[in-house]
Amino acid sequence: MLDMLYSGFGAVFGDPLGLVFIALGVIVGIIFGSLPGLTTVAALSMFLPITYTMASGNGLSMLTAIYIGGISGGLISAILLNIPGTPSSIATTFEGAPMARKGEAGKALGLGIFASLIGTIIGIIAMIILSPVLAELTIKFGPWEYFSVTLFALTLISSLSGKSMTKGLLSALFGMMFATVGLSPIDSAQRFTFGSVNLSSGFNLLAVLVGLYAISEVLSSGDSKQASSETHNYKMQGLLGFRLIEMKDQIVNLVRSSLIGLGIGILPGIGASSSNIIAYSVTKNVSKTPEKFGTGISDGIIATESSNNSSIGGAMIPLLTLGIPGDGATAILLGGFMLHGLQPGPLLFQTNGEVVYHIFASMIMASFLMAIIMYACMRFFVKVLEIPSYILMPIIIVLCLIGAYALNNRIFDMWSLLLFGIIGLSLSKFDIPAPPFILGFILENALETNLRRGLQYANGDVSELLQHPIALLFLVLAIGSIILSMYRQFKKMIPTTR
């Protein structure tokens, strides 16, 4: 393995043009990731044809560099504008924006970039070491196991519910309700389409995410009295934006969140858009001071950015070993492999091992380039805050609408964007949290698909679940999560009843 990795680094550093492609991919990814409405998937889709004329190693290295830059770049607008540039940075807004409002934008960016670097490296190392082992484990996962994992993820909604668990659960149910619009995943039966061809395809995830966060943020700022004209104080502390001694208490959080992102990334269909929320939830649950979350603390930023970046390596594992994309970005990468005549799967390491380890080495290189570029350009990114809201907000709306239309070339997606923008504004007006809505929308399909598939395999016998130890383990964890959340809610109510 080490010999192959050494040869991979030799191929990367021995080709100056390849290094240029990696750096270009990182820059493109950061730009697309930082601009609301333009996502990592959009960047990969646009640049996939460009790599066709490149050598396999260089072309796929550039695509993975875009992937890394795009996931990392989302933290910029999440912190500076309170609008996640990508779905993977949703939870970064929970702490990043409050830190920016307190005059700690530089520190928030520095922590986010550092956590992104460490999370990415941990994910890539795990990808290199664990790919053969985890291939054997994940291939044993059936519908019952995936159902239990998804159900466990949904139980974490309670920690995202803010002051009211009822409102959080209501928000999650709303998200699951909108996810059922369109064709059912098993038998393609039409649900809530009302005879509309557009509704048959359901609501696109990007339109939902950008609408709930970007459009609602624009509408909310327009409703407020010059709230967005405030310029945040930006002060750099040293080279990294923070003191390294501050990371002493965050090592456990950093490693734990990276492992959460890695594990979730391995499971197809969940990905970074959920891992950052789940890692934030876990960090809040285990914290001795959960009441400080939402006020702008380092713990939340480190948890979200390390988890979403470590999910890159996690999502690549099933792609490389089983040919199963873990998220939308790796689905595009799957097309990139096939475009270059490579078929991801168990035989990929045997037939094209040199290309695989070339990609591994280039991903490590791209991780460090991402951190260097983002730290070097941090001062320029902060200048975004000085753009007047009457200039910035229309630009954001136009970019969001372009991104929505570019998905499927449908006007319907643009209307969906505006619809969910209004829904997001309404949720905020009634103090209903949006993150449970997102998690419910994302996970509903996986929950329903695997439940129905498991029941089909078992001929409707639910007791079949008892014969799957891994599924039972996650069900026990789900029940424990619910009991713990109820206990904490009850504990908070006790002082008020005295």
Salt bridges, closest charged atoms under 4 A:
GLU145 OE2 - HIS468 ND1 3.01
ASP187 OD2 - ARG452 NH2 2.99
ASP223 OD2 - LYS429 NZ 2.61
GLU246 OE1 - LYS107 NZ 3.02
GLU246 OE2 - ARG243 NE 3.53
GLU386 OE2 - LYS383 NZ 3.85
ASP413 OD1 - ARG410 NH2 2.93
GLU448 OE2 - ARG191 NH1 2.60
GLU448 OE2 - ARG452 NH1 3.32
GLU464 OE2 - HIS468 NE2 3.60
